Amino acid sequence: MTKDSRVYLVQILERIERIIQYTATGRNTFFSDPLIQDAVIRNFRFLFLQFSRRLIRSKRSLPAMKKQANKRK
């Protein structure tokens, strides 16, 4: 695993932990407090963007990976 991948995973875990922390008080508190809603939505947005970027990078590198695999055969 590359250093970049580790940093990426640490950031994702931190965001998930924040979401868990912000929503620990329950559903009613979440829906009655716009600050908590904004914080949770912002963290979900961050996760979505990170996953989207990773997916795009993976798709771009797929042809090169296929070529490498074919060379090994």
PyMOL Python script that loads the backbone (N, CA, C, O; Angstrom):
from pymol import cmd

cmd.read_pdbstr("""\
ATOM      1  N   MET A   1       0.847  -1.170   0.000  1.00  0.00           N
ATOM      2  CA  MET A   1       0.000   0.000   0.000  1.00  0.00           C
ATOM      3  C   MET A   1       0.898   1.241   0.000  1.00  0.00           C
ATOM      4  O   MET A   1       1.846   1.334   0.780  1.00  0.00           O
ATOM      5  N   THR A   2       0.593   2.169  -0.865  1.00  0.00           N
ATOM      6  CA  THR A   2       1.394   3.380  -0.970  1.00  0.00           C
ATOM      7  C   THR A   2       1.056   4.356   0.151  1.00  0.00           C
ATOM      8  O   THR A   2       0.022   4.252   0.812  1.00  0.00           O
ATOM      9  N   LYS A   3       1.965   5.304   0.337  1.00  0.00           N
ATOM     10  CA  LYS A   3       1.740   6.326   1.365  1.00  0.00           C
ATOM     11  C   LYS A   3       0.471   7.113   1.055  1.00  0.00           C
ATOM     12  O   LYS A   3      -0.302   7.442   1.955  1.00  0.00           O
ATOM     13  N   ASP A   4       0.264   7.411  -0.229  1.00  0.00           N
ATOM     14  CA  ASP A   4      -0.932   8.136  -0.654  1.00  0.00           C
ATOM     15  C   ASP A   4      -2.196   7.366  -0.278  1.00  0.00           C
ATOM     16  O   ASP A   4      -3.175   7.959   0.177  1.00  0.00           O
ATOM     17  N   SER A   5      -2.176   6.064  -0.465  1.00  0.00           N
ATOM     18  CA  SER A   5      -3.341   5.235  -0.135  1.00  0.00           C
ATOM     19  C   SER A   5      -3.608   5.232   1.365  1.00  0.00           C
ATOM     20  O   SER A   5      -4.760   5.268   1.798  1.00  0.00           O
ATOM     21  N   ARG A   6      -2.546   5.189   2.145  1.00  0.00           N
ATOM     22  CA  ARG A   6      -2.713   5.198   3.603  1.00  0.00           C
ATOM     23  C   ARG A   6      -3.329   6.512   4.080  1.00  0.00           C
ATOM     24  O   ARG A   6      -4.229   6.522   4.919  1.00  0.00           O
ATOM     25  N   VAL A   7      -2.832   7.611   3.534  1.00  0.00           N
ATOM     26  CA  VAL A   7      -3.373   8.924   3.899  1.00  0.00           C
ATOM     27  C   VAL A   7      -4.851   8.987   3.538  1.00  0.00           C
ATOM     28  O   VAL A   7      -5.674   9.465   4.318  1.00  0.00           O
ATOM     29  N   TYR A   8      -5.171   8.503   2.355  1.00  0.00           N
ATOM     30  CA  TYR A   8      -6.551   8.470   1.872  1.00  0.00           C
ATOM     31  C   TYR A   8      -7.437   7.667   2.824  1.00  0.00           C
ATOM     32  O   TYR A   8      -8.526   8.115   3.180  1.00  0.00           O
ATOM     33  N   LEU A   9      -6.984   6.500   3.231  1.00  0.00           N
ATOM     34  CA  LEU A   9      -7.775   5.660   4.135  1.00  0.00           C
ATOM     35  C   LEU A   9      -7.927   6.289   5.517  1.00  0.00           C
ATOM     36  O   LEU A   9      -8.993   6.202   6.127  1.00  0.00           O
ATOM     37  N   VAL A  10      -6.877   6.916   6.006  1.00  0.00           N
ATOM     38  CA  VAL A  10      -6.952   7.591   7.308  1.00  0.00           C
ATOM     39  C   VAL A  10      -7.979   8.716   7.260  1.00  0.00           C
ATOM     40  O   VAL A  10      -8.768   8.878   8.191  1.00  0.00           O
ATOM     41  N   GLN A  11      -7.970   9.494   6.178  1.00  0.00           N
ATOM     42  CA  GLN A  11      -8.943  10.580   6.037  1.00  0.00           C
ATOM     43  C   GLN A  11     -10.371  10.044   6.009  1.00  0.00           C
ATOM     44  O   GLN A  11     -11.267  10.622   6.623  1.00  0.00           O
ATOM     45  N   ILE A  12     -10.578   8.955   5.307  1.00  0.00           N
ATOM     46  CA  ILE A  12     -11.912   8.361   5.234  1.00  0.00           C
ATOM     47  C   ILE A  12     -12.358   7.886   6.618  1.00  0.00           C
ATOM     48  O   ILE A  12     -13.490   8.141   7.030  1.00  0.00           O
ATOM     49  N   LEU A  13     -11.479   7.206   7.324  1.00  0.00           N
ATOM     50  CA  LEU A  13     -11.830   6.730   8.668  1.00  0.00           C
ATOM     51  C   LEU A  13     -12.134   7.888   9.613  1.00  0.00           C
ATOM     52  O   LEU A  13     -13.054   7.805  10.426  1.00  0.00           O
ATOM     53  N   GLU A  14     -11.364   8.965   9.505  1.00  0.00           N
ATOM     54  CA  GLU A  14     -11.626  10.134  10.352  1.00  0.00           C
ATOM     55  C   GLU A  14     -13.006  10.715  10.069  1.00  0.00           C
ATOM     56  O   GLU A  14     -13.729  11.081  10.997  1.00  0.00           O
ATOM     57  N   ARG A  15     -13.373  10.800   8.801  1.00  0.00           N
ATOM     58  CA  ARG A  15     -14.686  11.350   8.441  1.00  0.00           C
ATOM     59  C   ARG A  15     -15.815  10.446   8.924  1.00  0.00           C
ATOM     60  O   ARG A  15     -16.844  10.933   9.393  1.00  0.00           O
ATOM     61  N   ILE A  16     -15.629   9.149   8.813  1.00  0.00           N
ATOM     62  CA  ILE A  16     -16.650   8.213   9.297  1.00  0.00           C
ATOM     63  C   ILE A  16     -16.803   8.341  10.815  1.00  0.00           C
ATOM     64  O   ILE A  16     -17.918   8.337  11.335  1.00  0.00           O
ATOM     65  N   GLU A  17     -15.678   8.455  11.517  1.00  0.00           N
ATOM     66  CA  GLU A  17     -15.733   8.626  12.974  1.00  0.00           C
ATOM     67  C   GLU A  17     -16.460   9.914  13.352  1.00  0.00           C
ATOM     68  O   GLU A  17     -17.220   9.941  14.320  1.00  0.00           O
ATOM     69  N   ARG A  18     -16.229  10.975  12.592  1.00  0.00           N
ATOM     70  CA  ARG A  18     -16.924  12.239  12.863  1.00  0.00           C
ATOM     71  C   ARG A  18     -18.432  12.081  12.681  1.00  0.00           C
ATOM     72  O   ARG A  18     -19.218  12.559  13.498  1.00  0.00           O
ATOM     73  N   ILE A  19     -18.824  11.410  11.609  1.00  0.00           N
ATOM     74  CA  ILE A  19     -20.255  11.202  11.360  1.00  0.00           C
ATOM     75  C   ILE A  19     -20.876  10.421  12.517  1.00  0.00           C
ATOM     76  O   ILE A  19     -21.962  10.760  12.989  1.00  0.00           O
ATOM     77  N   ILE A  20     -20.194   9.389  12.967  1.00  0.00           N
ATOM     78  CA  ILE A  20     -20.689   8.592  14.095  1.00  0.00           C
ATOM     79  C   ILE A  20     -20.800   9.461  15.347  1.00  0.00           C
ATOM     80  O   ILE A  20     -21.792   9.392  16.073  1.00  0.00           O
ATOM     81  N   GLN A  21     -19.780  10.274  15.589  1.00  0.00           N
ATOM     82  CA  GLN A  21     -19.785  11.153  16.766  1.00  0.00           C
ATOM     83  C   GLN A  21     -20.925  12.169  16.689  1.00  0.00           C
ATOM     84  O   GLN A  21     -21.635  12.383  17.671  1.00  0.00           O
ATOM     85  N   TYR A  22     -21.099  12.789  15.531  1.00  0.00           N
ATOM     86  CA  TYR A  22     -22.130  13.825  15.383  1.00  0.00           C
ATOM     87  C   TYR A  22     -23.548  13.262  15.492  1.00  0.00           C
ATOM     88  O   TYR A  22     -24.467  13.976  15.892  1.00  0.00           O
ATOM     89  N   THR A  23     -23.729  12.000  15.144  1.00  0.00           N
ATOM     90  CA  THR A  23     -25.070  11.415  15.153  1.00  0.00           C
ATOM     91  C   THR A  23     -25.329  10.540  16.384  1.00  0.00           C
ATOM     92  O   THR A  23     -26.382   9.910  16.484  1.00  0.00           O
ATOM     93  N   ALA A  24     -24.392  10.499  17.304  1.00  0.00           N
ATOM     94  CA  ALA A  24     -24.518   9.627  18.478  1.00  0.00           C
ATOM     95  C   ALA A  24     -25.684  10.008  19.385  1.00  0.00           C
ATOM     96  O   ALA A  24     -26.194   9.165  20.123  1.00  0.00           O
ATOM     97  N   THR A  25     -26.105  11.256  19.336  1.00  0.00           N
ATOM     98  CA  THR A  25     -27.185  11.702  20.227  1.00  0.00           C
ATOM     99  C   THR A  25     -28.562  11.266  19.748  1.00  0.00           C
ATOM    100  O   THR A  25     -29.550  11.413  20.468  1.00  0.00           O
ATOM    101  N   GLY A  26     -28.628  10.737  18.548  1.00  0.00           N
ATOM    102  CA  GLY A  26     -29.894  10.193  18.073  1.00  0.00           C
ATOM    103  C   GLY A  26     -30.517  10.955  16.921  1.00  0.00           C
ATOM    104  O   GLY A  26     -30.100  12.050  16.545  1.00  0.00           O
ATOM    105  N   ARG A  27     -31.525  10.321  16.394  1.00  0.00           N
ATOM    106  CA  ARG A  27     -32.227  10.834  15.212  1.00  0.00           C
ATOM    107  C   ARG A  27     -32.918  12.173  15.473  1.00  0.00           C
ATOM    108  O   ARG A  27     -32.834  13.091  14.656  1.00  0.00           O
ATOM    109  N   ASN A  28     -33.594  12.277  16.606  1.00  0.00           N
ATOM    110  CA  ASN A  28     -34.329  13.511  16.910  1.00  0.00           C
ATOM    111  C   ASN A  28     -33.399  14.716  16.997  1.00  0.00           C
ATOM    112  O   ASN A  28     -33.710  15.790  16.482  1.00  0.00           O
ATOM    113  N   THR A  29     -32.258  14.530  17.651  1.00  0.00           N
ATOM    114  CA  THR A  29     -31.288  15.620  17.751  1.00  0.00           C
ATOM    115  C   THR A  29     -30.754  15.986  16.374  1.00  0.00           C
ATOM    116  O   THR A  29     -30.605  17.163  16.045  1.00  0.00           O
ATOM    117  N   PHE A  30     -30.470  14.972  15.579  1.00  0.00           N
ATOM    118  CA  PHE A  30     -29.961  15.229  14.229  1.00  0.00           C
ATOM    119  C   PHE A  30     -30.942  16.088  13.435  1.00  0.00           C
ATOM    120  O   PHE A  30     -30.554  17.089  12.833  1.00  0.00           O
ATOM    121  N   PHE A  31     -32.206  15.694  13.438  1.00  0.00           N
ATOM    122  CA  PHE A  31     -33.191  16.416  12.630  1.00  0.00           C
ATOM    123  C   PHE A  31     -33.578  17.777  13.219  1.00  0.00           C
ATOM    124  O   PHE A  31     -34.121  18.622  12.508  1.00  0.00           O
ATOM    125  N   SER A  32     -33.307  17.994  14.490  1.00  0.00           N
ATOM    126  CA  SER A  32     -33.667  19.284  15.087  1.00  0.00           C
ATOM    127  C   SER A  32     -32.501  20.278  15.119  1.00  0.00           C
ATOM    128  O   SER A  32     -32.700  21.447  15.451  1.00  0.00           O
ATOM    129  N   ASP A  33     -31.303  19.833  14.782  1.00  0.00           N
ATOM    130  CA  ASP A  33     -30.131  20.714  14.857  1.00  0.00           C
ATOM    131  C   ASP A  33     -29.482  20.883  13.481  1.00  0.00           C
ATOM    132  O   ASP A  33     -28.802  19.976  13.002  1.00  0.00           O
ATOM    133  N   PRO A  34     -29.688  22.031  12.848  1.00  0.00           N
ATOM    134  CA  PRO A  34     -29.125  22.264  11.514  1.00  0.00           C
ATOM    135  C   PRO A  34     -27.592  22.214  11.480  1.00  0.00           C
ATOM    136  O   PRO A  34     -27.011  21.868  10.452  1.00  0.00           O
ATOM    137  N   LEU A  35     -26.943  22.551  12.582  1.00  0.00           N
ATOM    138  CA  LEU A  35     -25.480  22.482  12.615  1.00  0.00           C
ATOM    139  C   LEU A  35     -24.990  21.043  12.485  1.00  0.00           C
ATOM    140  O   LEU A  35     -24.034  20.767  11.761  1.00  0.00           O
ATOM    141  N   ILE A  36     -25.649  20.140  13.185  1.00  0.00           N
ATOM    142  CA  ILE A  36     -25.283  18.728  13.087  1.00  0.00           C
ATOM    143  C   ILE A  36     -25.568  18.218  11.679  1.00  0.00           C
ATOM    144  O   ILE A  36     -24.756  17.497  11.099  1.00  0.00           O
ATOM    145  N   GLN A  37     -26.706  18.586  11.138  1.00  0.00           N
ATOM    146  CA  GLN A  37     -27.047  18.177   9.771  1.00  0.00           C
ATOM    147  C   GLN A  37     -25.979  18.646   8.786  1.00  0.00           C
ATOM    148  O   GLN A  37     -25.514  17.873   7.948  1.00  0.00           O
ATOM    149  N   ASP A  38     -25.599  19.908   8.892  1.00  0.00           N
ATOM    150  CA  ASP A  38     -24.588  20.455   7.986  1.00  0.00           C
ATOM    151  C   ASP A  38     -23.254  19.723   8.122  1.00  0.00           C
ATOM    152  O   ASP A  38     -22.599  19.428   7.123  1.00  0.00           O
ATOM    153  N   ALA A  39     -22.857  19.434   9.354  1.00  0.00           N
ATOM    154  CA  ALA A  39     -21.586  18.743   9.583  1.00  0.00           C
ATOM    155  C   ALA A  39     -21.606  17.339   8.992  1.00  0.00           C
ATOM    156  O   ALA A  39     -20.642  16.913   8.356  1.00  0.00           O
ATOM    157  N   VAL A  40     -22.691  16.631   9.201  1.00  0.00           N
ATOM    158  CA  VAL A  40     -22.800  15.267   8.679  1.00  0.00           C
ATOM    159  C   VAL A  40     -22.831  15.278   7.152  1.00  0.00           C
ATOM    160  O   VAL A  40     -22.143  14.488   6.505  1.00  0.00           O
ATOM    161  N   ILE A  41     -23.622  16.167   6.589  1.00  0.00           N
ATOM    162  CA  ILE A  41     -23.716  16.256   5.127  1.00  0.00           C
ATOM    163  C   ILE A  41     -22.365  16.626   4.525  1.00  0.00           C
ATOM    164  O   ILE A  41     -21.970  16.077   3.497  1.00  0.00           O
ATOM    165  N   ARG A  42     -21.662  17.551   5.159  1.00  0.00           N
ATOM    166  CA  ARG A  42     -20.341  17.957   4.661  1.00  0.00           C
ATOM    167  C   ARG A  42     -19.374  16.777   4.662  1.00  0.00           C
ATOM    168  O   ARG A  42     -18.597  16.612   3.722  1.00  0.00           O
ATOM    169  N   ASN A  43     -19.416  15.958   5.707  1.00  0.00           N
ATOM    170  CA  ASN A  43     -18.532  14.801   5.772  1.00  0.00           C
ATOM    171  C   ASN A  43     -18.927  13.727   4.765  1.00  0.00           C
ATOM    172  O   ASN A  43     -18.055  13.085   4.179  1.00  0.00           O
ATOM    173  N   PHE A  44     -20.215  13.522   4.554  1.00  0.00           N
ATOM    174  CA  PHE A  44     -20.645  12.585   3.510  1.00  0.00           C
ATOM    175  C   PHE A  44     -20.219  13.082   2.131  1.00  0.00           C
ATOM    176  O   PHE A  44     -19.821  12.294   1.274  1.00  0.00           O
ATOM    177  N   ARG A  45     -20.307  14.387   1.927  1.00  0.00           N
ATOM    178  CA  ARG A  45     -19.887  14.962   0.645  1.00  0.00           C
ATOM    179  C   ARG A  45     -18.393  14.724   0.421  1.00  0.00           C
ATOM    180  O   ARG A  45     -17.975  14.369  -0.681  1.00  0.00           O
ATOM    181  N   PHE A  46     -17.602  14.920   1.459  1.00  0.00           N
ATOM    182  CA  PHE A  46     -16.169  14.661   1.371  1.00  0.00           C
ATOM    183  C   PHE A  46     -15.914  13.207   0.975  1.00  0.00           C
ATOM    184  O   PHE A  46     -15.103  12.929   0.092  1.00  0.00           O
ATOM    185  N   LEU A  47     -16.617  12.280   1.641  1.00  0.00           N
ATOM    186  CA  LEU A  47     -16.449  10.857   1.329  1.00  0.00           C
ATOM    187  C   LEU A  47     -16.826  10.567  -0.117  1.00  0.00           C
ATOM    188  O   LEU A  47     -16.114   9.846  -0.816  1.00  0.00           O
ATOM    189  N   PHE A  48     -17.940  11.123  -0.564  1.00  0.00           N
ATOM    190  CA  PHE A  48     -18.383  10.919  -1.937  1.00  0.00           C
ATOM    191  C   PHE A  48     -17.334  11.418  -2.926  1.00  0.00           C
ATOM    192  O   PHE A  48     -17.015  10.730  -3.896  1.00  0.00           O
ATOM    193  N   LEU A  49     -16.799  12.609  -2.683  1.00  0.00           N
ATOM    194  CA  LEU A  49     -15.794  13.163  -3.592  1.00  0.00           C
ATOM    195  C   LEU A  49     -14.523  12.325  -3.599  1.00  0.00           C
ATOM    196  O   LEU A  49     -13.930  12.109  -4.656  1.00  0.00           O
ATOM    197  N   GLN A  50     -14.104  11.857  -2.443  1.00  0.00           N
ATOM    198  CA  GLN A  50     -12.907  11.015  -2.383  1.00  0.00           C
ATOM    199  C   GLN A  50     -13.105   9.710  -3.153  1.00  0.00           C
ATOM    200  O   GLN A  50     -12.235   9.296  -3.920  1.00  0.00           O
ATOM    201  N   PHE A  51     -14.254   9.065  -2.944  1.00  0.00           N
ATOM    202  CA  PHE A  51     -14.526   7.822  -3.660  1.00  0.00           C
ATOM    203  C   PHE A  51     -14.629   8.062  -5.157  1.00  0.00           C
ATOM    204  O   PHE A  51     -14.158   7.247  -5.950  1.00  0.00           O
ATOM    205  N   SER A  52     -15.238   9.171  -5.549  1.00  0.00           N
ATOM    206  CA  SER A  52     -15.377   9.499  -6.970  1.00  0.00           C
ATOM    207  C   SER A  52     -14.014   9.705  -7.611  1.00  0.00           C
ATOM    208  O   SER A  52     -13.752   9.193  -8.699  1.00  0.00           O
ATOM    209  N   ARG A  53     -13.150  10.449  -6.945  1.00  0.00           N
ATOM    210  CA  ARG A  53     -11.799  10.686  -7.478  1.00  0.00           C
ATOM    211  C   ARG A  53     -11.024   9.388  -7.605  1.00  0.00           C
ATOM    212  O   ARG A  53     -10.340   9.162  -8.603  1.00  0.00           O
ATOM    213  N   ARG A  54     -11.129   8.540  -6.599  1.00  0.00           N
ATOM    214  CA  ARG A  54     -10.430   7.246  -6.648  1.00  0.00           C
ATOM    215  C   ARG A  54     -10.951   6.382  -7.786  1.00  0.00           C
ATOM    216  O   ARG A  54     -10.173   5.720  -8.473  1.00  0.00           O
ATOM    217  N   LEU A  55     -12.245   6.387  -7.985  1.00  0.00           N
ATOM    218  CA  LEU A  55     -12.840   5.599  -9.057  1.00  0.00           C
ATOM    219  C   LEU A  55     -12.359   6.091 -10.412  1.00  0.00           C
ATOM    220  O   LEU A  55     -12.031   5.289 -11.286  1.00  0.00           O
ATOM    221  N   ILE A  56     -12.316   7.403 -10.590  1.00  0.00           N
ATOM    222  CA  ILE A  56     -11.838   7.969 -11.855  1.00  0.00           C
ATOM    223  C   ILE A  56     -10.383   7.594 -12.088  1.00  0.00           C
ATOM    224  O   ILE A  56     -10.017   7.210 -13.199  1.00  0.00           O
ATOM    225  N   ARG A  57      -9.551   7.698 -11.064  1.00  0.00           N
ATOM    226  CA  ARG A  57      -8.139   7.307 -11.199  1.00  0.00           C
ATOM    227  C   ARG A  57      -8.013   5.832 -11.549  1.00  0.00           C
ATOM    228  O   ARG A  57      -7.193   5.455 -12.386  1.00  0.00           O
ATOM    229  N   SER A  58      -8.821   5.004 -10.914  1.00  0.00           N
ATOM    230  CA  SER A  58      -8.771   3.565 -11.192  1.00  0.00           C
ATOM    231  C   SER A  58      -9.161   3.270 -12.627  1.00  0.00           C
ATOM    232  O   SER A  58      -8.530   2.447 -13.290  1.00  0.00           O
ATOM    233  N   LYS A  59     -10.194   3.938 -13.108  1.00  0.00           N
ATOM    234  CA  LYS A  59     -10.635   3.716 -14.485  1.00  0.00           C
ATOM    235  C   LYS A  59      -9.577   4.171 -15.479  1.00  0.00           C
ATOM    236  O   LYS A  59      -9.385   3.534 -16.514  1.00  0.00           O
ATOM    237  N   ARG A  60      -8.894   5.260 -15.177  1.00  0.00           N
ATOM    238  CA  ARG A  60      -7.840   5.756 -16.071  1.00  0.00           C
ATOM    239  C   ARG A  60      -6.656   4.801 -16.119  1.00  0.00           C
ATOM    240  O   ARG A  60      -6.033   4.638 -17.168  1.00  0.00           O
ATOM    241  N   SER A  61      -6.344   4.177 -15.006  1.00  0.00           N
ATOM    242  CA  SER A  61      -5.187   3.285 -14.968  1.00  0.00           C
ATOM    243  C   SER A  61      -5.518   1.872 -15.423  1.00  0.00           C
ATOM    244  O   SER A  61      -4.611   1.057 -15.594  1.00  0.00           O
ATOM    245  N   LEU A  62      -6.779   1.564 -15.620  1.00  0.00           N
ATOM    246  CA  LEU A  62      -7.184   0.216 -16.017  1.00  0.00           C
ATOM    247  C   LEU A  62      -6.564  -0.236 -17.336  1.00  0.00           C
ATOM    248  O   LEU A  62      -6.063  -1.359 -17.391  1.00  0.00           O
ATOM    249  N   PRO A  63      -6.564   0.570 -18.407  1.00  0.00           N
ATOM    250  CA  PRO A  63      -5.936   0.116 -19.654  1.00  0.00           C
ATOM    251  C   PRO A  63      -4.452  -0.220 -19.483  1.00  0.00           C
ATOM    252  O   PRO A  63      -3.969  -1.200 -20.050  1.00  0.00           O
ATOM    253  N   ALA A  64      -3.738   0.580 -18.712  1.00  0.00           N
ATOM    254  CA  ALA A  64      -2.321   0.307 -18.478  1.00  0.00           C
ATOM    255  C   ALA A  64      -2.140  -0.988 -17.698  1.00  0.00           C
ATOM    256  O   ALA A  64      -1.205  -1.745 -17.957  1.00  0.00           O
ATOM    257  N   MET A  65      -3.022  -1.242 -16.755  1.00  0.00           N
ATOM    258  CA  MET A  65      -2.948  -2.477 -15.976  1.00  0.00           C
ATOM    259  C   MET A  65      -3.223  -3.690 -16.858  1.00  0.00           C
ATOM    260  O   MET A  65      -2.585  -4.732 -16.702  1.00  0.00           O
ATOM    261  N   LYS A  66      -4.175  -3.556 -17.787  1.00  0.00           N
ATOM    262  CA  LYS A  66      -4.475  -4.660 -18.698  1.00  0.00           C
ATOM    263  C   LYS A  66      -3.287  -4.953 -19.601  1.00  0.00           C
ATOM    264  O   LYS A  66      -2.975  -6.116 -19.855  1.00  0.00           O
ATOM    265  N   LYS A  67      -2.620  -3.908 -20.088  1.00  0.00           N
ATOM    266  CA  LYS A  67      -1.442  -4.095 -20.938  1.00  0.00           C
ATOM    267  C   LYS A  67      -0.350  -4.825 -20.183  1.00  0.00           C
ATOM    268  O   LYS A  67       0.283  -5.733 -20.721  1.00  0.00           O
ATOM    269  N   GLN A  68      -0.125  -4.430 -18.933  1.00  0.00           N
ATOM    270  CA  GLN A  68       0.885  -5.092 -18.114  1.00  0.00           C
ATOM    271  C   GLN A  68       0.547  -6.559 -17.914  1.00  0.00           C
ATOM    272  O   GLN A  68       1.431  -7.413 -17.986  1.00  0.00           O
ATOM    273  N   ALA A  69      -0.699  -6.858 -17.668  1.00  0.00           N
ATOM    274  CA  ALA A  69      -1.125  -8.244 -17.461  1.00  0.00           C
ATOM    275  C   ALA A  69      -0.927  -9.060 -18.731  1.00  0.00           C
ATOM    276  O   ALA A  69      -0.511 -10.216 -18.663  1.00  0.00           O
ATOM    277  N   ASN A  70      -1.218  -8.475 -19.882  1.00  0.00           N
ATOM    278  CA  ASN A  70      -1.048  -9.182 -21.148  1.00  0.00           C
ATOM    279  C   ASN A  70       0.419  -9.444 -21.447  1.00  0.00           C
ATOM    280  O   ASN A  70       0.747 -10.470 -22.043  1.00  0.00           O
ATOM    281  N   LYS A  71       1.305  -8.549 -21.050  1.00  0.00           N
ATOM    282  CA  LYS A  71       2.741  -8.737 -21.269  1.00  0.00           C
ATOM    283  C   LYS A  71       3.267  -9.902 -20.447  1.00  0.00           C
ATOM    284  O   LYS A  71       4.209 -10.578 -20.861  1.00  0.00           O
ATOM    285  N   ARG A  72       2.679 -10.140 -19.309  1.00  0.00           N
ATOM    286  CA  ARG A  72       3.125 -11.222 -18.426  1.00  0.00           C
ATOM    287  C   ARG A  72       2.737 -12.596 -18.953  1.00  0.00           C
ATOM    288  O   ARG A  72       3.337 -13.605 -18.581  1.00  0.00           O
ATOM    289  N   LYS A  73       1.741 -12.629 -19.813  1.00  0.00           N
ATOM    290  CA  LYS A  73       1.266 -13.926 -20.330  1.00  0.00           C
ATOM    291  C   LYS A  73       2.214 -14.528 -21.320  1.00  0.00           C
ATOM    292  O   LYS A  73       1.955 -15.613 -21.842  1.00  0.00           O
TER     293      LYS A  73
END
""", "prot")
cmd.dss("prot")
cmd.show_as("cartoon", "prot")
cmd.util.cbc("prot")
cmd.orient("prot")
